[in-house]
């Protein structure tokens, strides 16, 4: 099962953590305004990697694992930036409703 999981993800757990950390840090630097904190930024980076990989596959560019570490980080940053924009929109809308 572990081999199947690694094949599906393309990178090992340590690589995904590194991608998430780097993507979260870069996203925090790219996006203006207050961040969510180190751990949430890392989580957003990891989820952004999955989101970016899904979008990359959906639009025919291949998944995250097909582009090496640098390409994976780039795709993860794009996904994390998009995810951050969505989170900020939801946060603004939620605050305005109270």
C-alpha positions as CSV (number, residue, x, y, z in Angstrom):
1,X,0.0,0.0,0.0
2,X,2.8,2.4,0.8
3,X,4.3,1.9,-2.7
4,X,0.9,2.6,-4.2
5,X,0.6,5.8,-2.1
6,X,4.1,7.0,-3.1
7,X,3.3,6.3,-6.7
8,X,0.1,8.2,-6.6
9,X,1.6,11.2,-4.9
10,X,4.8,11.0,-6.9
11,X,7.0,12.3,-4.0
12,X,7.6,10.9,-0.6
13,X,6.2,12.3,2.5
14,X,9.4,14.3,3.3
15,X,9.3,15.8,-0.2
16,X,5.7,16.8,0.2
17,X,6.5,18.5,3.5
18,X,9.4,20.4,1.9
19,X,7.2,21.4,-1.0
20,X,4.5,22.6,1.4
21,X,6.9,24.6,3.5
22,X,8.5,26.2,0.5
23,X,5.2,26.9,-1.2
24,X,3.7,28.3,2.0
25,X,6.6,30.5,2.6
26,X,6.7,31.8,-1.0
27,X,3.0,32.3,-1.0
28,X,3.3,34.3,2.2
29,X,5.9,36.5,0.6
30,X,3.9,36.9,-2.7
31,X,0.5,37.7,-1.1
32,X,0.3,41.1,0.5
33,X,-1.4,41.5,3.9
34,X,-1.2,39.5,7.1
35,X,-0.4,35.8,6.8
36,X,-2.0,33.0,8.7
37,X,1.1,32.0,10.7
38,X,3.9,29.5,10.0
39,X,1.9,26.3,10.4
40,X,-1.2,27.4,8.6
41,X,1.0,28.7,5.8
42,X,2.6,25.3,5.5
43,X,-0.8,23.6,5.5
44,X,-2.0,26.1,2.8
45,X,1.2,25.2,0.9
46,X,0.5,21.5,1.1
47,X,-3.2,21.9,0.2
48,X,-2.1,24.3,-2.5
49,X,0.2,21.6,-3.9
50,X,-2.8,19.2,-4.2
51,X,-5.0,22.0,-5.6
52,X,-2.4,23.1,-8.1
53,X,-1.6,19.5,-9.1
54,X,-5.3,18.9,-9.7
55,X,-5.6,22.1,-11.8
56,X,-2.4,21.3,-13.7
57,X,-3.8,17.8,-14.5
58,X,-7.2,19.1,-15.4
59,X,-5.8,21.6,-17.9
60,X,-3.5,19.0,-19.4
61,X,-0.2,20.1,-18.0
62,X,0.3,16.9,-16.0
63,X,0.3,16.3,-12.3
64,X,2.7,17.7,-9.7
65,X,4.8,14.6,-9.7
66,X,5.6,14.9,-13.4
67,X,7.5,18.1,-13.2
68,X,10.3,17.4,-10.7
69,X,10.9,19.2,-7.4
70,X,11.2,22.8,-8.8
71,X,8.1,22.3,-11.1
72,X,6.2,20.8,-8.2
73,X,7.0,23.8,-6.0
74,X,6.0,26.2,-8.8
75,X,2.6,24.4,-9.2
76,X,2.2,24.3,-5.4
77,X,2.8,28.0,-5.2
78,X,0.2,28.7,-7.9
79,X,-2.3,26.5,-6.1
80,X,-1.5,28.0,-2.7
81,X,-1.9,31.6,-4.1
82,X,-5.3,30.6,-5.6
83,X,-6.3,28.9,-2.4
84,X,-5.2,32.0,-0.3
85,X,-7.3,34.2,-2.6
86,X,-10.3,31.9,-2.0
87,X,-9.7,31.8,1.7
88,X,-9.5,35.6,1.9
89,X,-12.7,36.0,0.0
90,X,-14.5,33.6,2.3
91,X,-13.0,35.3,5.4
92,X,-14.1,38.7,4.2
93,X,-17.6,37.5,3.4
94,X,-17.9,35.7,6.7
95,X,-16.7,38.8,8.7
96,X,-19.1,41.0,6.8
97,X,-22.1,38.8,7.7
98,X,-21.5,39.2,11.5
